[in-house]
Amino acid sequence: MRANIKLWLATGLFVLFSFFVTITLQPRAYAVDVISPACKNADPNNLPQICKAQPPGDPLIGPDGVLTKVIGIISLIIGITAVIVIIIAGIRFMTSGGDPQQASGARQAIIYAAIGLVVAASAQLIVAFVLNKVG
C-alpha cells in the first residue's frame, strides 16, 4: 500500500515539475527595439510622445503576468500544505506512544513534506531564473 502512495507521489511531482518546465520554457520571438535607445538618448525635457508611453508588460509571463501569479499561488499552497503536514506528523510522532509503526509513519510524512517544501522552493527559484532570462 505504501509503495502505491510513494509511486503516486513521485508521479504527481514529476508531472507537476514537467508542467512548469514545459510552460516556462516556451520559445519566444523577439523584435528589434529601436525606440528604447532613441528615448534614452533624447533630451529629458523634450521627450517625444512615443517615449512617454510605457510599453505594456507581457500579460502571460511578465512580473505581473498571469502565469507568474498562478505559479506563486500554487507554490504558496504547496508550502502551506507541507507545513501543515509537518505539524500534524509531529503531533502523530509525539502521540505515537512508542509504537514503532506510528512513529515510522509520522517520520516518513515529515520527510515527504520536507521534500515537498524543497521541490516547491526549487520550482520558485527555477521560475524566477527563467523569467529573469526571458524578460
PEWO-V657559 format. One record per backbone hydrogen bond with DSSP energy under -1.0 kcal/mol. CO is the residue of the C=O (numbers start at 0). NH is the residue of the N-H. If there is no record, write none. Layout:
CO;NH
CO;NH
This chain:
0;4
1;5
2;6
3;7
4;8
5;9
6;10
7;11
8;12
9;13
10;14
11;15
12;16
13;17
14;18
15;19
16;20
17;21
18;22
19;23
20;24
34;38
35;39
36;40
42;45
48;52
57;61
58;65
59;66
61;64
64;68
65;69
66;70
67;71
68;72
69;73
70;74
71;75
72;76
73;77
74;78
75;79
76;80
77;81
78;82
79;83
80;84
81;85
82;86
83;87
84;88
85;89
86;90
87;91
88;92
89;93
90;94
95;98
98;102
99;103
100;104
101;105
102;106
103;107
104;108
105;109
106;110
107;111
108;112
109;113
110;114
111;115
112;116
113;117
114;118
115;119
116;120
117;121
118;122
119;123
120;124
121;125
122;126
123;127
124;128
125;129
126;130
127;131
128;132
129;133
130;134
